[in-house]
């Protein structure tokens, strides 16, 4: 398989913003028009350019072939995310890419996808591109943090929402605790393909658990901030 | 942006192809050597005299090639879906050969052993050559450890072999253009 990209000095693409939906107080999806001929593999990312700043975001296919989506967390003091959260619709946006190799690799092992926060974005992209039948551990403080839940839950063979907030706020059918606790206590021993996307602390903790409990498994990871 | 993940704090690391392996695995040695070599080329570039503009461009291109070779070595050959990372173009070795020939045309015939040294860029080039040879040896051992890598690593192996020749000739070329005499080996 050959992935799009590889050009060491790509010219930026130009597109425009067609929509913005706030999912929580600090997180929103941004809809973009797909530039003509632009293609990527689910799990790849693009670099959004705002002035001299560049910030990577996982790219999600839109609900229609003409669209693209980004899942953006507005970071305090973050130049690019602040701009994307307030700039007028129809504004032009420049981006580089696609780049990256964090894509689903079919194998005989079961895929276990682990996401926290905006780390769900590459998995949303994979689901929208047809990925099915995986185990999904979706972590957040509360249910409202589980972005794209319907999409990934409908595609997963087993979907486990792991909520780390007070257990009294965990609705029925959720696992009360972090994704790491689920991996330590609930996932059967075996060989898996782990796909990890989220904060680096989560990735480091999960990798340590994989080394200890699932030593012949494979690990692919992408850090989100 | 933080570059650390903490995933390797316990002496293991992930390959591009997902396997968790020990950091003393021969494969890690091999791509570590390539990384070390690439860093040394950065030092060579900094010391290159102005008269070596073509070689500066060559070395920049070689640094990019080594980046690809490092990724290739960090990807095992058991899964065909990683062809995108593992493929390294065979014609890059030809690029080195042409660069060697261009420099060689301007050098006197070599009829004695020379000792590594001379101009700083030449001296660093010799150091890089030795690391290149080590990278090559460790790549061979990686292939022996995982025969499924034989096909994919053929082109990188040929490249590393030719690159050490390039670095030897580059050292001589730098000494030549800076009028730094080569020191010949004398039997004690």
Interface residues (C-beta under 8 A of the other chain):
Chain A: X1 X2 X3 X8 X101 X105 X106 X107 X193 X194 X200 X201 X203 X204 X207 X208 X210 X211 X215 X217 X218 X219 X220 X221 X223 X225
Chain B: X1 X2 X4 X5 X6 X7 X9 X10 X12 X14 X16 X17 X18 X19 X20 X64 X79 X80 X81 X82 X83 X84 X85 X87
